[in-house]
Amino acid sequence: MRNPLRFFIDLPQQLLWVSFWVLFLMLVNMASLVFWQEPVAQFILYNFLTSAMLMTGLHSRYGIAKILGFGHFPWIPLRTYVVPQISATEASF
């Protein structure tokens, strides 16, 4: 088993667009802090952190491998929760 933080060393060694895409997704998910008072934003951030922990754990065990795809499973309940909420959004949220 490797150091889980090694993920951030291995990431820049991937294709450039992959590194930028992961960085972009991290920033977009962290933007939920701006809307912290909203339950949807809290769920998004918790989901992001859960997924990040799962992916770094998988990476520490298997390295860069297809199994990292399992880190996307927490997004299924998030999508189920967020899609019905879209019609109820107001203002800048």
N, C-alpha and C positions, 0 to 999 in steps of 0.2 A: 504494500500500500504506500502511495506517495503522499506528499504534503498536499492538502486540498488547494492551497493557494498557488500551486504550480499551474493551475488552470490559466491564471493571468500571465504566466510565462509562455505557455504553449499557444495561447490565443493569437498573439501577434505573429507567430510563425505560420499561421494559416494564410490562405489567400487574403489579399488586402481587403476585398469587398466583404469577406466574412467578418473580419475584425471590425470594420466600420459598421456593419449591420448589427453585430452584437452590442457594440458601444451605443448605437442609436436606440436599440430596444431598451437597453439599461436606462438611458436618459429619459426616454418616454415613460417608462414605468415609474421612475423616480419622480416624475412630474406630478404624480398623484399626491405627493406631499403638499402641493400648492392648494389642493382641494380637500385637505385632511378631514374637514368637518363633515364631508359627505360619506355615507356608508359604502357607496360604490368605490370611492377612491381608497378607502381603508382596505376593502376586500382586494382591490387590484394590488396594492402594495404588499399585503400579506401573501397573496398568491405569488407575486414576483419573488419574494424572499424565500418562500417554500420551494419554488422551482429552482432558484439559484443554489440553495443548499443541496437539493437533490442532485442537480447537475454537477456541482463540485465534488460531492461524495462519489458519484459514479465515475467522474474523471479521475479521482484519486485512486480508484480501484482498477479501472480499465483503460485509462488514458483517453486520447481522442479516438473514439470508436462510435459505431452506429448506436450502441446502447444509450448514448447520451440523449437520444430521442425520447427515452422514457421520462426525461425531465420536463417534457411538454405536457404530460398528462394532467397536471394541476390546472392547466388552462381550460380543460373541458368544463368543469363546474363553473369557472369564472365566466365563460361564454354563455352558459345556460342562465346565469344570474344577470349578466350585463345586458344582453340583447333586449329583454323585455323592459329594462330600465331606460333605454334610449328614448322612447317616446315620452317619458316623464321628465326629461332633463329641462332645465331652465337656465336662462342667462348665459354666463360664460362657461358654466360647467357643461 
